[in-house]
Amino acid sequence: MTPRLWVVDPSVIRPEDRGVAEILRDWPGESRLFRPALRPGDGPEPGSGYEADGVVLMGSALSVHDSQPWIAQLSAWLRPILSGERPIPLLGICFGHQLIAHLAGGEVVFLRSDHEKRTGIEYSALAGGRLLPGSLSLRVAVSHRERVGSIPAAYRVVASRPGVEIDGLEHERLPIFSFQFHPEAGPEFARHAGIDPALLDQELKEHAQLLLGAFRGQVLTSYKR
């Protein structure tokens, strides 16, 4: 047996191949990729499929409030993980961050009154987390029109940006972590988001892999237990 890392890419327009590759960089075990929006029926099924040792839930152009069969199915599959019935390390990114908060009882709201998207390169202040202990300022890529507006019960805020107070969450007890920004972002993601790819500098790449590597390490540590 080897550790198994599952990646759920809920893209609705084009697959995030480069982002998946960044998430899986240097992963020593098995991996499995799901694309429930682009390939209807492709996704972990409620009531089964909990043999993963870690799960990463990526971003999507859709909202957690949208009525889509795959969102309902994915939500049903996630609930045992979020309740602790299936204590699998989980990392949510952007849409994943919002869906985790939404299912845990938090509020997801528009970032701006005109519903415009916020894109660019910013700094997120991390503090008080288990995944990345200490205080850090991460250079990150952002692209989102919604945000988590209230803290779910049993979670704490571990990252913030101006105007995005809940930029990162961690469960107080379970290995569940989520962030609004995109540590997996590469040049293709930047171009599609309207960000100059040249801004994805070495600092940003190092900070991105610091976070993604910390989660991969969390999965390996949990697996060895």
Secondary structure, DSSP 8 states (H G I E B T S, - for coil): ---EEEEE---SSS--HHHHHHHTTT--SEEEEE-TTTSTT-S--TTS----SEEEE---SS-TTS--HHHHHHHHHHHHHHHTSS---EEEETHHHHHHHHHTT--EEESSTT---EEEEEEEEEES-SSS-SEEEEEEEEEESEEE-S--TTEEEEEEETTEEEEEEEESSSSEEEESSBTT--HHHHHHHT--GGGS-HHHHHHHHHHHHHHHHHHHHHHH-
